[in-house]
Amino acid sequence: MKFLTPEAFDTLKFIWAVLLTLLSGAGTVLMLWASKNFVRRDEYTLAHAENKKELHQHGDRLTRIETELQRAPKHSDLVALAQQVSEVGGRISRLEGQTQQTNHLLAAIHEHLLNAKD
């Protein structure tokens, strides 16, 4: 009992060879496509290291900024400062008025002394 004739076996061998060739070609094309479109491990590691370094630098900058913000004056400090500046302005206005009065009095004394000599 024979299942395959020699001609059928030769045809089957040929079909098998063609299928293997096609599969090998498809695998080669797929490998080429994958190597162009996907990242290699060393490229990924290099990019990851650069990103990690940049992220660390940003973290340092953020820490410095937060530290400086803690030392910065708060709203209540600025309100108190504005009140103190306003009080100083009022005191200077009063001193200006007193100085004008003193100048007027000195001018009157000077005029009186000049008139008294005559």
ROLUM-299193 format. One record per atom (N, C-alpha, C): residue number from 1; residue in three letters; chain; atom name; x, y, z. Coordinates in steps of 0.001 Angstrom, whole numbers, m for minus. Each point is the difference from the previous one (the first is absolute). Layout:
BEGIN
<pake k="NUM" r="ALA" c="A" a="CA" px="X" py="Y" pz="Z"/>
...
This chain:
BEGIN
<pake k="1" r="MET" c="A" a="N" px="833" py="m1154" pz="0"/>
<pake k="1" r="MET" c="A" a="CA" px="m833" py="1154" pz="0"/>
<pake k="1" r="MET" c="A" a="C" px="895" py="1240" pz="0"/>
<pake k="2" r="LYS" c="A" a="N" px="m137" py="737" pz="m1073"/>
<pake k="2" r="LYS" c="A" a="CA" px="783" py="1222" pz="m166"/>
<pake k="2" r="LYS" c="A" a="C" px="m927" py="1200" pz="98"/>
<pake k="3" r="PHE" c="A" a="N" px="467" py="957" pz="797"/>
<pake k="3" r="PHE" c="A" a="CA" px="m800" py="1211" pz="144"/>
<pake k="3" r="PHE" c="A" a="C" px="369" py="1051" pz="m1038"/>
<pake k="4" r="LEU" c="A" a="N" px="1281" py="143" pz="m274"/>
<pake k="4" r="LEU" c="A" a="CA" px="449" py="1025" pz="m940"/>
<pake k="4" r="LEU" c="A" a="C" px="758" py="m630" pz="m1154"/>
<pake k="5" r="THR" c="A" a="N" px="m297" py="503" pz="m1110"/>
<pake k="5" r="THR" c="A" a="CA" px="761" py="m412" pz="m1172"/>
<pake k="5" r="THR" c="A" a="C" px="1251" py="843" pz="m76"/>
<pake k="6" r="PRO" c="A" a="N" px="1017" py="m421" pz="m726"/>
<pake k="6" r="PRO" c="A" a="CA" px="1225" py="806" pz="m91"/>
<pake k="6" r="PRO" c="A" a="C" px="m243" py="1392" pz="m579"/>
<pake k="7" r="GLU" c="A" a="N" px="m911" py="122" pz="m956"/>
<pake k="7" r="GLU" c="A" a="CA" px="m282" py="1320" pz="m561"/>
<pake k="7" r="GLU" c="A" a="C" px="m671" py="902" pz="1032"/>
<pake k="8" r="ALA" c="A" a="N" px="m915" py="m556" pz="787"/>
<pake k="8" r="ALA" c="A" a="CA" px="m683" py="776" pz="1037"/>
<pake k="8" r="ALA" c="A" a="C" px="978" py="395" pz="1100"/>
<pake k="9" r="PHE" c="A" a="N" px="918" py="m904" pz="318"/>
<pake k="9" r="PHE" c="A" a="CA" px="1017" py="297" pz="1018"/>
<pake k="9" r="PHE" c="A" a="C" px="922" py="1126" pz="m471"/>
<pake k="10" r="ASP" c="A" a="N" px="382" py="m19" pz="m1269"/>
<pake k="10" r="ASP" c="A" a="CA" px="832" py="1070" pz="m548"/>
<pake k="10" r="ASP" c="A" a="C" px="m749" py="1333" pz="13"/>
<pake k="11" r="THR" c="A" a="N" px="m1283" py="m41" pz="m320"/>
<pake k="11" r="THR" c="A" a="CA" px="m819" py="1216" pz="30"/>
<pake k="11" r="THR" c="A" a="C" px="m108" py="524" pz="1428"/>
<pake k="12" r="LEU" c="A" a="N" px="m197" py="m904" pz="939"/>
<pake k="12" r="LEU" c="A" a="CA" px="m93" py="385" pz="1406"/>
<pake k="12" r="LEU" c="A" a="C" px="1314" py="591" pz="494"/>
<pake k="13" r="LYS" c="A" a="N" px="1136" py="m569" pz="m415"/>
<pake k="13" r="LYS" c="A" a="CA" px="1304" py="546" pz="370"/>
<pake k="13" r="LYS" c="A" a="C" px="183" py="1408" pz="m570"/>
<pake k="14" r="PHE" c="A" a="N" px="m434" py="183" pz="m1244"/>
<pake k="14" r="PHE" c="A" a="CA" px="122" py="1316" pz="m621"/>
<pake k="14" r="PHE" c="A" a="C" px="m854" py="1043" pz="732"/>
<pake k="15" r="ILE" c="A" a="N" px="m1252" py="m387" pz="303"/>
<pake k="15" r="ILE" c="A" a="CA" px="m905" py="924" pz="718"/>
<pake k="15" r="ILE" c="A" a="C" px="581" py="331" pz="1378"/>
<pake k="16" r="TRP" c="A" a="N" px="545" py="m1027" pz="682"/>
<pake k="16" r="TRP" c="A" a="CA" px="602" py="224" pz="1309"/>
<pake k="16" r="TRP" c="A" a="C" px="1199" py="966" pz="m104"/>
<pake k="17" r="ALA" c="A" a="N" px="842" py="m143" pz="m1015"/>
<pake k="17" r="ALA" c="A" a="CA" px="1148" py="880" pz="m210"/>
<pake k="17" r="ALA" c="A" a="C" px="m449" py="1427" pz="m292"/>
<pake k="18" r="VAL" c="A" a="N" px="m1054" py="142" pz="m807"/>
<pake k="18" r="VAL" c="A" a="CA" px="m531" py="1333" pz="m317"/>
<pake k="18" r="VAL" c="A" a="C" px="m566" py="653" pz="1264"/>
<pake k="19" r="LEU" c="A" a="N" px="m744" py="m764" pz="807"/>
<pake k="19" r="LEU" c="A" a="CA" px="m558" py="537" pz="1246"/>
<pake k="19" r="LEU" c="A" a="C" px="1106" py="431" pz="960"/>
<pake k="20" r="LEU" c="A" a="N" px="1031" py="m832" pz="133"/>
<pake k="20" r="LEU" c="A" a="CA" px="1111" py="374" pz="877"/>
<pake k="20" r="LEU" c="A" a="C" px="714" py="1254" pz="m488"/>
<pake k="21" r="THR" c="A" a="N" px="169" py="119" pz="m1299"/>
<pake k="21" r="THR" c="A" a="CA" px="643" py="1193" pz="m570"/>
<pake k="21" r="THR" c="A" a="C" px="m855" py="1235" pz="245"/>
<pake k="22" r="LEU" c="A" a="N" px="m1308" py="m129" pz="m231"/>
<pake k="22" r="LEU" c="A" a="CA" px="m898" py="1134" pz="234"/>
<pake k="22" r="LEU" c="A" a="C" px="m23" py="397" pz="1478"/>
<pake k="23" r="LEU" c="A" a="N" px="m65" py="m1000" pz="878"/>
<pake k="23" r="LEU" c="A" a="CA" px="6" py="301" pz="1435"/>
<pake k="23" r="LEU" c="A" a="C" px="1315" py="639" pz="426"/>
<pake k="24" r="SER" c="A" a="N" px="1112" py="m464" pz="m538"/>
<pake k="24" r="SER" c="A" a="CA" px="1294" py="606" pz="333"/>
<pake k="24" r="SER" c="A" a="C" px="68" py="1444" pz="m485"/>
<pake k="25" r="GLY" c="A" a="N" px="m489" py="219" pz="m1214"/>
<pake k="25" r="GLY" c="A" a="CA" px="m24" py="1370" pz="m547"/>
<pake k="25" r="GLY" c="A" a="C" px="m893" py="905" pz="818"/>
<pake k="26" r="ALA" c="A" a="N" px="m1192" py="m504" pz="369"/>
<pake k="26" r="ALA" c="A" a="CA" px="m914" py="801" pz="822"/>
<pake k="26" r="ALA" c="A" a="C" px="615" py="291" pz="1360"/>
<pake k="27" r="GLY" c="A" a="N" px="680" py="m991" pz="570"/>
<pake k="27" r="GLY" c="A" a="CA" px="662" py="217" pz="1295"/>
<pake k="27" r="GLY" c="A" a="C" px="1107" py="1037" pz="m104"/>
<pake k="28" r="THR" c="A" a="N" px="756" py="m39" pz="m1108"/>
<pake k="28" r="THR" c="A" a="CA" px="1064" py="982" pz="m207"/>
<pake k="28" r="THR" c="A" a="C" px="m577" py="1404" pz="m145"/>
<pake k="29" r="VAL" c="A" a="N" px="m1058" py="129" pz="m805"/>
<pake k="29" r="VAL" c="A" a="CA" px="m656" py="1307" pz="m164"/>
<pake k="29" r="VAL" c="A" a="C" px="m542" py="491" pz="1333"/>
<pake k="30" r="LEU" c="A" a="N" px="m623" py="m878" pz="770"/>
<pake k="30" r="LEU" c="A" a="CA" px="m535" py="375" pz="1298"/>
<pake k="30" r="LEU" c="A" a="C" px="1106" py="446" pz="954"/>
<pake k="31" r="MET" c="A" a="N" px="1123" py="m695" pz="m16"/>
<pake k="31" r="MET" c="A" a="CA" px="1130" py="381" pz="866"/>
<pake k="31" r="MET" c="A" a="C" px="549" py="1365" pz="m401"/>
<pake k="32" r="LEU" c="A" a="N" px="140" py="249" pz="m1307"/>
<pake k="32" r="LEU" c="A" a="CA" px="483" py="1304" pz="m463"/>
<pake k="32" r="LEU" c="A" a="C" px="m958" py="1119" pz="407"/>
<pake k="33" r="TRP" c="A" a="N" px="m1287" py="m253" pz="m175"/>
<pake k="33" r="TRP" c="A" a="CA" px="m997" py="1001" pz="369"/>
<pake k="33" r="TRP" c="A" a="C" px="44" py="280" pz="1505"/>
<pake k="34" r="ALA" c="A" a="N" px="96" py="m1049" pz="802"/>
<pake k="34" r="ALA" c="A" a="CA" px="28" py="161" pz="1459"/>
<pake k="34" r="ALA" c="A" a="C" px="1252" py="744" pz="435"/>
<pake k="35" r="SER" c="A" a="N" px="1145" py="m263" pz="m645"/>
<pake k="35" r="SER" c="A" a="CA" px="1233" py="676" pz="403"/>
<pake k="35" r="SER" c="A" a="C" px="m48" py="1488" pz="m337"/>
<pake k="36" r="LYS" c="A" a="N" px="m756" py="383" pz="m1009"/>
<pake k="36" r="LYS" c="A" a="CA" px="m129" py="1418" pz="m357"/>
<pake k="36" r="LYS" c="A" a="C" px="m1022" py="724" pz="865"/>
<pake k="37" r="ASN" c="A" a="N" px="m1023" py="m707" pz="450"/>
<pake k="37" r="ASN" c="A" a="CA" px="m1115" py="652" pz="679"/>
<pake k="37" r="ASN" c="A" a="C" px="15" py="m112" pz="1518"/>
<pake k="38" r="PHE" c="A" a="N" px="779" py="m880" pz="556"/>
<pake k="38" r="PHE" c="A" a="CA" px="25" py="m161" pz="1444"/>
<pake k="38" r="PHE" c="A" a="C" px="1361" py="394" pz="545"/>
<pake k="39" r="VAL" c="A" a="N" px="22" py="450" pz="1241"/>
<pake k="39" r="VAL" c="A" a="CA" px="1219" py="478" pz="637"/>
<pake k="39" r="VAL" c="A" a="C" px="831" py="m1188" pz="483"/>
<pake k="40" r="ARG" c="A" a="N" px="1295" py="114" pz="m205"/>
<pake k="40" r="ARG" c="A" a="CA" px="895" py="m1034" pz="526"/>
<pake k="40" r="ARG" c="A" a="C" px="236" py="261" pz="1479"/>
<pake k="41" r="ARG" c="A" a="N" px="415" py="m1028" pz="710"/>
<pake k="41" r="ARG" c="A" a="CA" px="189" py="103" pz="1438"/>
<pake k="41" r="ARG" c="A" a="C" px="1058" py="1048" pz="362"/>
<pake k="42" r="ASP" c="A" a="N" px="1122" py="42" pz="m725"/>
<pake k="42" r="ASP" c="A" a="CA" px="1050" py="969" pz="343"/>
<pake k="42" r="ASP" c="A" a="C" px="m460" py="1426" pz="m265"/>
<pake k="43" r="GLU" c="A" a="N" px="m788" py="222" pz="m1073"/>
<pake k="43" r="GLU" c="A" a="CA" px="m548" py="1331" pz="m260"/>
<pake k="43" r="GLU" c="A" a="C" px="m989" py="392" pz="1094"/>
<pake k="44" r="TYR" c="A" a="N" px="m819" py="m953" pz="415"/>
<pake k="44" r="TYR" c="A" a="CA" px="m964" py="268" pz="1066"/>
<pake k="44" r="TYR" c="A" a="C" px="715" py="321" pz="1302"/>
<pake k="45" r="THR" c="A" a="N" px="1028" py="m758" pz="323"/>
<pake k="45" r="THR" c="A" a="CA" px="739" py="231" pz="1239"/>
<pake k="45" r="THR" c="A" a="C" px="657" py="1368" pz="m12"/>
<pake k="46" r="LEU" c="A" a="N" px="577" py="393" pz="m1135"/>
<pake k="46" r="LEU" c="A" a="CA" px="640" py="1304" pz="m112"/>
<pake k="46" r="LEU" c="A" a="C" px="m1022" py="1119" pz="150"/>
<pake k="47" r="ALA" c="A" a="N" px="m1112" py="m121" pz="m688"/>
<pake k="47" r="ALA" c="A" a="CA" px="m1047" py="1023" pz="98"/>
<pake k="47" r="ALA" c="A" a="C" px="m562" py="49" pz="1412"/>
<pake k="48" r="HIS" c="A" a="N" px="m174" py="m1155" pz="619"/>
<pake k="48" r="HIS" c="A" a="CA" px="m529" py="m43" pz="1361"/>
<pake k="48" r="HIS" c="A" a="C" px="967" py="666" pz="981"/>
<pake k="49" r="ALA" c="A" a="N" px="1293" py="m221" pz="m187"/>
<pake k="49" r="ALA" c="A" a="CA" px="995" py="614" pz="883"/>
<pake k="49" r="ALA" c="A" a="C" px="m6" py="1512" pz="m157"/>
<pake k="50" r="GLU" c="A" a="N" px="m107" py="495" pz="m1236"/>
<pake k="50" r="GLU" c="A" a="CA" px="m55" py="1446" pz="m231"/>
<pake k="50" r="GLU" c="A" a="C" px="m1253" py="598" pz="629"/>
<pake k="51" r="ASN" c="A" a="N" px="m1142" py="m669" pz="m177"/>
<pake k="51" r="ASN" c="A" a="CA" px="m1244" py="499" pz="592"/>
<pake k="51" r="ASN" c="A" a="C" px="72" py="m18" pz="1520"/>
<pake k="52" r="LYS" c="A" a="N" px="615" py="m1038" pz="545"/>
<pake k="52" r="LYS" c="A" a="CA" px="119" py="m95" pz="1448"/>
<pake k="52" r="LYS" c="A" a="C" px="881" py="1128" pz="539"/>
<pake k="53" r="LYS" c="A" a="N" px="1081" py="324" pz="m724"/>
<pake k="53" r="LYS" c="A" a="CA" px="883" py="1086" pz="403"/>
<pake k="53" r="LYS" c="A" a="C" px="m742" py="1333" pz="m48"/>
<pake k="54" r="GLU" c="A" a="N" px="m744" py="242" pz="m1084"/>
<pake k="54" r="GLU" c="A" a="CA" px="m774" py="1231" pz="m120"/>
<pake k="54" r="GLU" c="A" a="C" px="m1053" py="91" pz="1099"/>
<pake k="55" r="LEU" c="A" a="N" px="m655" py="m1099" pz="284"/>
<pake k="55" r="LEU" c="A" a="CA" px="m1012" py="m18" pz="1042"/>
<pake k="55" r="LEU" c="A" a="C" px="618" py="312" pz="1357"/>
<pake k="56" r="HIS" c="A" a="N" px="1194" py="m540" pz="260"/>
<pake k="56" r="HIS" c="A" a="CA" px="701" py="275" pz="1252"/>
<pake k="56" r="HIS" c="A" a="C" px="359" py="1481" pz="91"/>
<pake k="57" r="GLN" c="A" a="N" px="445" py="588" pz="m1127"/>
<pake k="57" r="GLN" c="A" a="CA" px="327" py="1424" pz="m9"/>
<pake k="57" r="GLN" c="A" a="C" px="m1242" py="841" pz="266"/>
<pake k="58" r="HIS" c="A" a="N" px="m1125" py="m393" pz="m590"/>
<pake k="58" r="HIS" c="A" a="CA" px="m1244" py="733" pz="252"/>
<pake k="58" r="HIS" c="A" a="C" px="m409" py="m117" pz="1468"/>
<pake k="59" r="GLY" c="A" a="N" px="220" py="m1171" pz="579"/>
<pake k="59" r="GLY" c="A" a="CA" px="m315" py="m187" pz="1413"/>
<pake k="59" r="GLY" c="A" a="C" px="851" py="901" pz="871"/>
<pake k="60" r="ASP" c="A" a="N" px="1290" py="136" pz="m327"/>
<pake k="60" r="ASP" c="A" a="CA" px="874" py="905" pz="758"/>
<pake k="60" r="ASP" c="A" a="C" px="m460" py="1442" pz="m125"/>
<pake k="61" r="ARG" c="A" a="N" px="m354" py="404" pz="m1230"/>
<pake k="61" r="ARG" c="A" a="CA" px="m464" py="1372" pz="m200"/>
<pake k="61" r="ARG" c="A" a="C" px="m1289" py="251" pz="778"/>
<pake k="62" r="LEU" c="A" a="N" px="m894" py="m962" pz="m29"/>
<pake k="62" r="LEU" c="A" a="CA" px="m1258" py="145" pz="720"/>
<pake k="62" r="LEU" c="A" a="C" px="230" py="105" pz="1502"/>
<pake k="63" r="THR" c="A" a="N" px="946" py="m771" pz="520"/>
<pake k="63" r="THR" c="A" a="CA" px="328" py="74" pz="1425"/>
<pake k="63" r="THR" c="A" a="C" px="533" py="1385" pz="358"/>
<pake k="64" r="ARG" c="A" a="N" px="885" py="537" pz="m847"/>
<pake k="64" r="ARG" c="A" a="CA" px="534" py="1343" pz="263"/>
<pake k="64" r="ARG" c="A" a="C" px="m1096" py="1050" pz="m45"/>
<pake k="65" r="ILE" c="A" a="N" px="m906" py="m120" pz="m966"/>
<pake k="65" r="ILE" c="A" a="CA" px="m1096" py="963" pz="m116"/>
<pake k="65" r="ILE" c="A" a="C" px="m904" py="m81" pz="1228"/>
<pake k="66" r="GLU" c="A" a="N" px="m323" py="m1207" pz="438"/>
<pake k="66" r="GLU" c="A" a="CA" px="m859" py="m152" pz="1181"/>
<pake k="66" r="GLU" c="A" a="C" px="675" py="579" pz="1236"/>
<pake k="67" r="THR" c="A" a="N" px="1311" py="m189" pz="130"/>
<pake k="67" r="THR" c="A" a="CA" px="731" py="553" pz="1140"/>
<pake k="67" r="THR" c="A" a="C" px="m58" py="1528" pz="m22"/>
<pake k="68" r="GLU" c="A" a="N" px="211" py="577" pz="m1178"/>
<pake k="68" r="GLU" c="A" a="CA" px="m52" py="1462" pz="m119"/>
<pake k="68" r="GLU" c="A" a="C" px="m1412" py="515" pz="279"/>
<pake k="69" r="LEU" c="A" a="N" px="m1005" py="m739" pz="m421"/>
<pake k="69" r="LEU" c="A" a="CA" px="m1377" py="428" pz="259"/>
<pake k="69" r="LEU" c="A" a="C" px="m333" py="m31" pz="1490"/>
<pake k="70" r="GLN" c="A" a="N" px="592" py="m923" pz="740"/>
<pake k="70" r="GLN" c="A" a="CA" px="m249" py="m44" pz="1434"/>
<pake k="70" r="GLN" c="A" a="C" px="591" py="1218" pz="692"/>
<pake k="71" r="ARG" c="A" a="N" px="1110" py="510" pz="m549"/>
<pake k="71" r="ARG" c="A" a="CA" px="634" py="1183" pz="592"/>
<pake k="71" r="ARG" c="A" a="C" px="m633" py="1300" pz="m475"/>
<pake k="72" r="ALA" c="A" a="N" px="m771" py="m33" pz="m1054"/>
<pake k="72" r="ALA" c="A" a="CA" px="m603" py="1212" pz="m566"/>
<pake k="72" r="ALA" c="A" a="C" px="m1036" py="565" pz="966"/>
<pake k="73" r="PRO" c="A" a="N" px="m194" py="1331" pz="m24"/>
<pake k="73" r="PRO" c="A" a="CA" px="m1000" py="606" pz="887"/>
<pake k="73" r="PRO" c="A" a="C" px="m1416" py="m454" pz="m363"/>
<pake k="74" r="LYS" c="A" a="N" px="m790" py="m188" pz="1022"/>
<pake k="74" r="LYS" c="A" a="CA" px="m1390" py="m416" pz="m179"/>
<pake k="74" r="LYS" c="A" a="C" px="m880" py="1242" pz="m184"/>
<pake k="75" r="HIS" c="A" a="N" px="m1251" py="m218" pz="m290"/>
<pake k="75" r="HIS" c="A" a="CA" px="m941" py="1103" pz="m207"/>
<pake k="75" r="HIS" c="A" a="C" px="m120" py="843" pz="1267"/>
<pake k="76" r="SER" c="A" a="N" px="m62" py="m656" pz="1135"/>
<pake k="76" r="SER" c="A" a="CA" px="m128" py="746" pz="1262"/>
<pake k="76" r="SER" c="A" a="C" px="1240" py="870" pz="246"/>
<pake k="77" r="ASP" c="A" a="N" px="1184" py="m506" pz="m389"/>
<pake k="77" r="ASP" c="A" a="CA" px="1219" py="805" pz="142"/>
<pake k="77" r="ASP" c="A" a="C" px="m65" py="1247" pz="m878"/>
<pake k="78" r="LEU" c="A" a="N" px="m489" py="m153" pz="m1205"/>
<pake k="78" r="LEU" c="A" a="CA" px="m106" py="1148" pz="m906"/>
<pake k="78" r="LEU" c="A" a="C" px="m1032" py="1008" pz="488"/>
<pake k="79" r="VAL" c="A" a="N" px="m1095" py="m497" pz="576"/>
<pake k="79" r="VAL" c="A" a="CA" px="m1018" py="913" pz="553"/>
<pake k="79" r="VAL" c="A" a="C" px="595" py="792" pz="1159"/>
<pake k="80" r="ALA" c="A" a="N" px="738" py="m678" pz="884"/>
<pake k="80" r="ALA" c="A" a="CA" px="636" py="688" pz="1134"/>
<pake k="80" r="ALA" c="A" a="C" px="1006" py="1028" pz="m497"/>
<pake k="81" r="LEU" c="A" a="N" px="762" py="m339" pz="m1007"/>
<pake k="81" r="LEU" c="A" a="CA" px="974" py="931" pz="m560"/>
<pake k="81" r="LEU" c="A" a="C" px="m692" py="1220" pz="m604"/>
<pake k="82" r="ALA" c="A" a="N" px="m1102" py="m226" pz="m698"/>
<pake k="82" r="ALA" c="A" a="CA" px="m751" py="1113" pz="m580"/>
<pake k="82" r="ALA" c="A" a="C" px="m534" py="923" pz="1092"/>
<pake k="83" r="GLN" c="A" a="N" px="m454" py="m563" pz="1113"/>
<pake k="83" r="GLN" c="A" a="CA" px="m492" py="829" pz="1114"/>
<pake k="83" r="GLN" c="A" a="C" px="1139" py="824" pz="599"/>
<pake k="84" r="GLN" c="A" a="N" px="1162" py="m620" pz="150"/>
<pake k="84" r="GLN" c="A" a="CA" px="1142" py="723" pz="563"/>
<pake k="84" r="GLN" c="A" a="C" px="439" py="1131" pz="m925"/>
<pake k="85" r="VAL" c="A" a="N" px="7" py="m249" pz="m1296"/>
<pake k="85" r="VAL" c="A" a="CA" px="370" py="1056" pz="m957"/>
<pake k="85" r="VAL" c="A" a="C" px="m1022" py="1129" pz="65"/>
<pake k="86" r="SER" c="A" a="N" px="m1262" py="m340" pz="135"/>
<pake k="86" r="SER" c="A" a="CA" px="m1045" py="1024" pz="111"/>
<pake k="86" r="SER" c="A" a="C" px="194" py="829" pz="1263"/>
<pake k="87" r="GLU" c="A" a="N" px="318" py="m652" pz="1119"/>
<pake k="87" r="GLU" c="A" a="CA" px="254" py="727" pz="1255"/>
<pake k="87" r="GLU" c="A" a="C" px="1201" py="916" pz="m135"/>
<pake k="88" r="VAL" c="A" a="N" px="1058" py="m466" pz="m650"/>
<pake k="88" r="VAL" c="A" a="CA" px="1187" py="842" pz="m196"/>
<pake k="88" r="VAL" c="A" a="C" px="m354" py="1209" pz="m854"/>
<pake k="89" r="GLY" c="A" a="N" px="m816" py="m203" pz="m1036"/>
<pake k="89" r="GLY" c="A" a="CA" px="m441" py="1115" pz="m837"/>
<pake k="89" r="GLY" c="A" a="C" px="m769" py="1033" pz="817"/>
<pake k="90" r="GLY" c="A" a="N" px="m874" py="m447" pz="895"/>
<pake k="90" r="GLY" c="A" a="CA" px="m751" py="927" pz="859"/>
<pake k="90" r="GLY" c="A" a="C" px="923" py="769" pz="935"/>
<pake k="91" r="ARG" c="A" a="N" px="977" py="m678" pz="574"/>
<pake k="91" r="ARG" c="A" a="CA" px="939" py="670" pz="899"/>
<pake k="91" r="ARG" c="A" a="C" px="834" py="1038" pz="m749"/>
<pake k="92" r="ILE" c="A" a="N" px="402" py="m317" pz="m1210"/>
<pake k="92" r="ILE" c="A" a="CA" px="775" py="963" pz="m797"/>
<pake k="92" r="ILE" c="A" a="C" px="m856" py="1219" pz="m327"/>
<pake k="93" r="SER" c="A" a="N" px="m1278" py="m201" pz="m288"/>
<pake k="93" r="SER" c="A" a="CA" px="m895" py="1135" pz="m267"/>
<pake k="93" r="SER" c="A" a="C" px="m109" py="909" pz="1222"/>
<pake k="94" r="ARG" c="A" a="N" px="m124" py="m622" pz="1182"/>
<pake k="94" r="ARG" c="A" a="CA" px="m71" py="810" pz="1232"/>
<pake k="94" r="ARG" c="A" a="C" px="1305" py="770" pz="221"/>
<pake k="95" r="LEU" c="A" a="N" px="1127" py="m658" pz="m222"/>
<pake k="95" r="LEU" c="A" a="CA" px="1291" py="669" pz="155"/>
<pake k="95" r="LEU" c="A" a="C" px="143" py="1144" pz="m997"/>
<pake k="96" r="GLU" c="A" a="N" px="m519" py="m185" pz="m1195"/>
<pake k="96" r="GLU" c="A" a="CA" px="60" py="1061" pz="m1003"/>
<pake k="96" r="GLU" c="A" a="C" px="m798" py="1218" pz="474"/>
<pake k="97" r="GLY" c="A" a="N" px="m1177" py="m256" pz="567"/>
<pake k="97" r="GLY" c="A" a="CA" px="m811" py="1104" pz="528"/>
<pake k="97" r="GLY" c="A" a="C" px="707" py="707" pz="1145"/>
<pake k="98" r="GLN" c="A" a="N" px="596" py="m764" pz="894"/>
<pake k="98" r="GLN" c="A" a="CA" px="722" py="611" pz="1131"/>
<pake k="98" r="GLN" c="A" a="C" px="1212" py="782" pz="m493"/>
<pake k="99" r="THR" c="A" a="N" px="682" py="m512" pz="m999"/>
<pake k="99" r="THR" c="A" a="CA" px="1171" py="691" pz="m541"/>
<pake k="99" r="THR" c="A" a="C" px="m412" py="1316" pz="m643"/>
<pake k="100" r="GLN" c="A" a="N" px="m1134" py="9" pz="m694"/>
<pake k="100" r="GLN" c="A" a="CA" px="m485" py="1250" pz="m599"/>
<pake k="100" r="GLN" c="A" a="C" px="m332" py="1027" pz="1078"/>
<pake k="101" r="GLN" c="A" a="N" px="m611" py="m466" pz="1077"/>
<pake k="101" r="GLN" c="A" a="CA" px="m308" py="916" pz="1100"/>
<pake k="101" r="GLN" c="A" a="C" px="1280" py="567" pz="616"/>
<pake k="102" r="THR" c="A" a="N" px="991" py="m874" pz="193"/>
<pake k="102" r="THR" c="A" a="CA" px="1269" py="450" pz="581"/>
<pake k="102" r="THR" c="A" a="C" px="685" py="987" pz="m937"/>
<pake k="103" r="ASN" c="A" a="N" px="2" py="m265" pz="m1297"/>
<pake k="103" r="ASN" c="A" a="CA" px="597" py="924" pz="m963"/>
<pake k="103" r="ASN" c="A" a="C" px="m721" py="1348" pz="20"/>
<pake k="104" r="HIS" c="A" a="N" px="m1323" py="m35" pz="95"/>
<pake k="104" r="HIS" c="A" a="CA" px="m767" py="1246" pz="61"/>
<pake k="104" r="HIS" c="A" a="C" px="348" py="792" pz="1267"/>
<pake k="105" r="LEU" c="A" a="N" px="126" py="m692" pz="1124"/>
<pake k="105" r="LEU" c="A" a="CA" px="348" py="657" pz="1265"/>
<pake k="105" r="LEU" c="A" a="C" px="1410" py="583" pz="m70"/>
<pake k="106" r="LEU" c="A" a="N" px="961" py="m762" pz="m565"/>
<pake k="106" r="LEU" c="A" a="CA" px="1361" py="509" pz="m137"/>
<pake k="106" r="LEU" c="A" a="C" px="50" py="1210" pz="m925"/>
<pake k="107" r="ALA" c="A" a="N" px="m787" py="m15" pz="m1060"/>
<pake k="107" r="ALA" c="A" a="CA" px="m52" py="1151" pz="m908"/>
<pake k="107" r="ALA" c="A" a="C" px="m558" py="1222" pz="720"/>
<pake k="108" r="ALA" c="A" a="N" px="m1013" py="m213" pz="833"/>
<pake k="108" r="ALA" c="A" a="CA" px="m589" py="1123" pz="754"/>
<pake k="108" r="ALA" c="A" a="C" px="1012" py="554" pz="1000"/>
<pake k="109" r="ILE" c="A" a="N" px="747" py="m862" pz="691"/>
<pake k="109" r="ILE" c="A" a="CA" px="1023" py="446" pz="967"/>
<pake k="109" r="ILE" c="A" a="C" px="1095" py="753" pz="m750"/>
<pake k="110" r="HIS" c="A" a="N" px="409" py="m535" pz="m1137"/>
<pake k="110" r="HIS" c="A" a="CA" px="1039" py="683" pz="m782"/>
<pake k="110" r="HIS" c="A" a="C" px="m465" py="1373" pz="m453"/>
<pake k="111" r="GLU" c="A" a="N" px="m1220" py="100" pz="m481"/>
<pake k="111" r="GLU" c="A" a="CA" px="m561" py="1300" pz="m407"/>
<pake k="111" r="GLU" c="A" a="C" px="m55" py="963" pz="1174"/>
<pake k="112" r="HIS" c="A" a="N" px="m401" py="m501" pz="1152"/>
<pake k="112" r="HIS" c="A" a="CA" px="m80" py="858" pz="1198"/>
<pake k="112" r="HIS" c="A" a="C" px="1370" py="502" pz="400"/>
<pake k="113" r="LEU" c="A" a="N" px="1001" py="m886" pz="m49"/>
<pake k="113" r="LEU" c="A" a="CA" px="1356" py="412" pz="362"/>
<pake k="113" r="LEU" c="A" a="C" px="548" py="1007" pz="m997"/>
<pake k="114" r="LEU" c="A" a="N" px="m310" py="m165" pz="m1283"/>
<pake k="114" r="LEU" c="A" a="CA" px="461" py="971" pz="m992"/>
<pake k="114" r="LEU" c="A" a="C" px="m676" py="1359" pz="205"/>
<pake k="115" r="ASN" c="A" a="N" px="m1248" py="m9" pz="373"/>
<pake k="115" r="ASN" c="A" a="CA" px="m732" py="1260" pz="239"/>
<pake k="115" r="ASN" c="A" a="C" px="424" py="652" pz="1317"/>
<pake k="116" r="ALA" c="A" a="N" px="421" py="m811" pz="961"/>
<pake k="116" r="ALA" c="A" a="CA" px="389" py="540" pz="1321"/>
<pake k="116" r="ALA" c="A" a="C" px="1310" py="758" pz="m99"/>
<pake k="117" r="LYS" c="A" a="N" px="876" py="m313" pz="m900"/>
<pake k="117" r="LYS" c="A" a="CA" px="1265" py="698" pz="m150"/>
<pake k="117" r="LYS" c="A" a="C" px="m179" py="1386" pz="m546"/>
<pake k="118" r="ASP" c="A" a="N" px="m983" py="248" pz="m713"/>
<pake k="118" r="ASP" c="A" a="CA" px="m193" py="1337" pz="m611"/>
<pake k="118" r="ASP" c="A" a="C" px="m490" py="966" pz="952"/>
